[in-house]
Amino acid sequence: MARYRDANCKLCRREGEKLFLKGARCMTDKCAIERRQYAPGQHGQSMRRKVSAYGLQLREKQKVRRTYGLLEKQFKNYFKKADARTGITGENLVQMLERRLDNLVYRLGFAPSRKAARQLVRHRHITINGRIMDIPSYQVNPNEVIRIKEKSKKLDMIHAALKIGRGDEIPWLRLNKAALEGELLEIPKRSEIPLTANEQLIVELYSK
């Protein structure tokens, strides 16, 4: 399966904001955005021309796609599914991305980044309602319990990530640190999702 193998910090610098792809490093002064507040490449520091409407739409799509760690084909498939549903397409898209299992493992604070959360899932450290689930893209439903497998509860990465305390701040998630489990209480409203993006620009891009 294809996957991005280059430096993650380049992606944050290209989008001009923190995408939190490197876990705890993003919270320190070692963060690439803190050290180099310009785009990567030999022309990164040069003056840029005014960005077109298409350019704005493209950058917004790339930012969201890279935030959730998806390839272009995967992201486009999510958009098609969101567009086929009733309701606001952009809101449907963000809700589907948020309900990915790897994202919820990250949101609950069991992993320092979505990439690390994806690894936890793929390595069979996560269960859904007591059954092992190793599919990062699994769409978690309300009231399903996400739990760290019993044999995996001593992993240092999980306990280090929990110290950041991310899961306690999200109202549509229930986190039990003692039991190392969490639950999606409800499908979140767009206003409750901590994602700085204008998804309407993505809808406009794909609707051309």
Secondary structure in CASP SS format (residue, H / E / C, confidence):
PFRMAT SS
TARGET T0000
AUTHOR 0000-0000-0000
METHOD secondary structure of the structure
MODEL  1
M C 1.00
A C 1.00
R C 1.00
Y C 1.00
R C 1.00
D C 1.00
A C 1.00
N H 1.00
C H 1.00
K H 1.00
L H 1.00
C H 1.00
R H 1.00
R H 1.00
E H 1.00
G C 1.00
E C 1.00
K C 1.00
L C 1.00
F C 1.00
L C 1.00
K C 1.00
G H 1.00
A H 1.00
R H 1.00
C H 1.00
M H 1.00
T C 1.00
D C 1.00
K C 1.00
C C 1.00
A H 1.00
I H 1.00
E H 1.00
R H 1.00
R C 1.00
Q C 1.00
Y C 1.00
A C 1.00
P C 1.00
G C 1.00
Q C 1.00
H C 1.00
G C 1.00
Q C 1.00
S C 1.00
M C 1.00
R C 1.00
R C 1.00
K C 1.00
V C 1.00
S C 1.00
A H 1.00
Y H 1.00
G H 1.00
L H 1.00
Q H 1.00
L H 1.00
R H 1.00
E H 1.00
K H 1.00
Q H 1.00
K H 1.00
V H 1.00
R H 1.00
R H 1.00
T H 1.00
Y C 1.00
G C 1.00
L C 1.00
L C 1.00
E H 1.00
K H 1.00
Q H 1.00
F H 1.00
K H 1.00
N H 1.00
Y H 1.00
F H 1.00
K H 1.00
K H 1.00
A H 1.00
D H 1.00
A H 1.00
R C 1.00
T C 1.00
G C 1.00
I C 1.00
T H 1.00
G H 1.00
E H 1.00
N H 1.00
L H 1.00
V H 1.00
Q H 1.00
M H 1.00
L H 1.00
E H 1.00
R C 1.00
R E 1.00
L H 1.00
D H 1.00
N H 1.00
L H 1.00
V H 1.00
Y H 1.00
R H 1.00
L C 1.00
G C 1.00
F C 1.00
A C 1.00
P C 1.00
S C 1.00
R H 1.00
K H 1.00
A H 1.00
A H 1.00
R H 1.00
Q H 1.00
L H 1.00
V H 1.00
R H 1.00
H C 1.00
R C 1.00
H C 1.00
I E 1.00
T E 1.00
I E 1.00
N C 1.00
G C 1.00
R E 1.00
I E 1.00
M C 1.00
D C 1.00
I C 1.00
P C 1.00
S C 1.00
Y C 1.00
Q E 1.00
V C 1.00
N C 1.00
P C 1.00
N C 1.00
E C 1.00
V E 1.00
I E 1.00
R E 1.00
I E 1.00
K C 1.00
E H 1.00
K H 1.00
S H 1.00
K C 1.00
K C 1.00
L C 1.00
D H 1.00
M H 1.00
I H 1.00
H H 1.00
A H 1.00
A H 1.00
L H 1.00
K C 1.00
I C 1.00
G C 1.00
R C 1.00
G H 1.00
D H 1.00
E H 1.00
I C 1.00
P C 1.00
W C 1.00
L E 1.00
R E 1.00
L E 1.00
N E 1.00
K C 1.00
A C 1.00
A C 1.00
L C 1.00
E E 1.00
G E 1.00
E E 1.00
L E 1.00
L C 1.00
E C 1.00
I C 1.00
P C 1.00
K C 1.00
R H 1.00
S H 1.00
E H 1.00
I C 1.00
P C 1.00
L C 1.00
T C 1.00
A C 1.00
N C 1.00
E H 1.00
Q H 1.00
L H 1.00
I H 1.00
V H 1.00
E H 1.00
L H 1.00
Y H 1.00
S C 1.00
K C 1.00
END
